[in-house]
Amino acid sequence: MKKILAVMLTAAIVLTACCSCGSHEDAETEPAGPVRHGNYITFGHYEQDEDESNGPEPVDWIILSEEDGRMLVISRYILDWQPYNTEMTDVTWETCSIRKWLNEDFINAAFSASEQEQILTVTNTNPGNENPWGIADGGNDTEDKIFLLSSDEADLYFDNDDERAVDKCDWWWLRSPGYINNRASVVLTIGEIYRHGHIVSFNHHDHGVRPAFWLEIET
C-alpha cells in the first residue's frame, strides 16, 4: 500500500511541474533572446512558407554591425511583399505607408511583447537623392523601431552586389527616395542599388521587404 501511495505522489509532483513549466504566463516572463549562428541570429517568428497551418517560422537576421551593446540586423530573406506607399503620390520615408506597416502590423506579427522590448527606437536620418534631374527630398528625421535601410546604408553594410542579392531573385525596397518623390530606391535582383527608383505604389509579388532594426544585446 505504501508503495502505491509513493508512486501516486511522485506522479502528482511530475504532473504539477509539467503544468507549471508549460504555462503561457510563465513563458511571457522569460525574456526572449536571439539565438546566434555565426554572422546571423534567429529572433521572432513570421509566416514564410505560405502554409499557415503549420504556424509562423523562426526568422533569420544578418548581423550588419555590432557596437555598444546593440546590433544592427536585417532579415536574411525577403519576409513580405508590400508597396512602398499604397497611393501613387510624392512621399518620403516619414510619410510612406510601408513605415507605418513595419512599425504597427509587422512588429506585432513577428515579435512577442518581450522581444519588442529588446528592439531599440532609433533616430534615422533620411538624406535626399541628388541626381541629374534635381534633388528628391529625403524628408525629416524619424524615430523608428523597424525600418528599411537607406541607399547609403545598403552600400556601407554590404561588401558587394552578391551580398545584397536575395535568394528567389526579388527586388527589395530601400527607404531612400528615387530620383523623384513618387519613386523609392531599391536593390535589384542582381544586388545593385538602383537609386533611380521604382514607382512607390508598385505592389507586385517581386517588390520585397527586408526589415531592419537595432537590437539591444548583453555586453
N, C-alpha and C positions, 0 to 999 in steps of 0.2 A: 504493500500500500504506500509506504514512504517513497519507494522508487517511482511509482506512478505520479505522485504529487510533485516530486522533484522534476520530472520530465515536463509536466504541465506548466510548472512555474518557469522553467527555462524557456519554453515555447512562448509564454506570455511576454517575457522580457525581450526576446528577439523580435516579436511582432511589434511591440511598443517602440523599440529602437528604429525599426524599419519605417514605421509610420511617421515618426518624428523627423527622420532624415529626409524623407521624401516630400515633406510639406512644402507648398508653394511659398508660404510665408517665410520659412527659414531660408529658402533659396534666394528670395529677394534681399535678405540681409547680407548675403555673401556678395562682396564686390566682384563683379565680373572683370577679369583682366585679359589682355591679349595673350595669345599663345605664339611665341616667337619661333619662326622657322628660317634661320639664316637671315636673308635680306628681306623677308616679308613676315607678316603676322596674320593670325586668324582672329577676327573680332566681329561680333554681331552675326546676324542671320538675315538673309534676304532670298526671295524666290528667284532662282536662276536656271532651273532645268525645265521650266514650263510645265511642271507637273505638280499642281498644288496639293494633290492628295498625299504627298509624302512630306509636306511641310517645307518651310524655307531652309535653304542650305547655308552652312557657315561661309563667311566672306573672307577672302584673302586680300590683304593690303600690302602694297610695296612700300618699304621704308625709303623715303626720299631724303630725309635729313633727321638728325638726332642731336639735340642740344638742350642744355639747361633743364633737364628733367621732363622733356617733351619730345615727341617725334612727329614729323610731318609724313602722312601716308596718303596714298591714292589707291583706289581699287585696282587690283591686278587685272581684272577683266571689266568689260562694259557690264553695268548692272541693270540698265534700263534704257529705254528709248523715249525721249521727250523732245518737244520743240524748245528752242531757247526762249521763245516767247509765244504765247498762244495766238497773238494777233500780229499781223504784218504791219509794223509801225516802228518808228525810231525809239530805241530803248537803250539803256545802259545796264550794267550788272545790277546796280541798285534797284532798278525798276522792273527787271525782266521776271517772267513767271517762273522760270526754272529755279531761280534763287529762292522764291517762296516755296516751291515744291520740295527742294532739298532740305530746307530748314523747318518744314512742317510735316509733310507727308512721308518723305523718305526717312528722316531721322527717327520718327516714331515707329515706322515699319521695321527698320533694320536693327534698332538698339533698344535694350531694356532701359528702365529708369536708371539703374546703377551704372550701366555702360554710358548713357548720355552724360552723367556727371563727370566722366573722365574725358569727355570731348571738350576742349577749350574754346571759349569765344575769343576770336582774334579780330584785329583790325586789318582789313585788306585795302591796299591802295589799288587804284584802277586806272593806270595810265591810258591816255588816248592813243590812237593809231595814226601816226603821221605818215602820209603817203602822197603820191603824185597828185591825187585828187583833192587834197586838203587834210584836215585833221578830224577824225571821228572822235567824239567825246567819250572818254572812259568813265565819266561820272564821279560822284563823290566817293570818299572812303566809306567802307561798310563794316558793320560788326556782324560776323558770321560764325556759326559753328561748322556748318558744312558748306563747301564752296567748290567751284571749278578752278583749276589752275589758270593763271594768265598766260598769254603767249610767252612772256619773258620767263616765267617760272617753268613752263614746259621745255624751254630751251636750256635753262640753267640746270634742272634736276635730272635730265636725261642726257646721256653722252652722245647719242646719235639717233637717227630715224628708226633704226631697227628696234631700239629700246622703247620708243614711243608707240610703235605699231602694236596692235592688239590682235590676238587670235580671233578668228571669224571675219577678219578683214573689214572692219567697220570704221567709219569716221567717229571722232568724238569731239564734243564741244569744249571750247575754252571760254573763260569769262570775258576776255578782251573783245572790243568791237572789231568788226571788219573794216573795210575802207570807208564805209558809211554806216550810220547807226541803225539801219534796218538789216544789217548783216552782223554776224558774230564770227570770230576766228575759230578755226577748227584744226584738228590734227587729221590729216588724210590717211587713207588706207595704208600707204607706204611709210607712215610715220612722219611725214613732212608737215611742218607748221604752216598753215595756209592763212596768212594774215589778211588776204583779200576778203575772206569770209564767205559764209553761206547765209541765205535768207533766214532770218530768225524764226519764221513760222514753219520751216520745214518740219514735217512730222512723219517722215518715212522711217521704216524699220532699219535704217542704216546710219542714223544720227544718234550716236550713243552718249551715255552719261557715265563718266568715271568720277565719282565724288572724291573729294579730298578733305582732310581735316588735320588739326593738330591734336594729338592725344597726350594727355598727362601720363607720365610713367614714373616709377620709383627710381631714384638715382642710387 
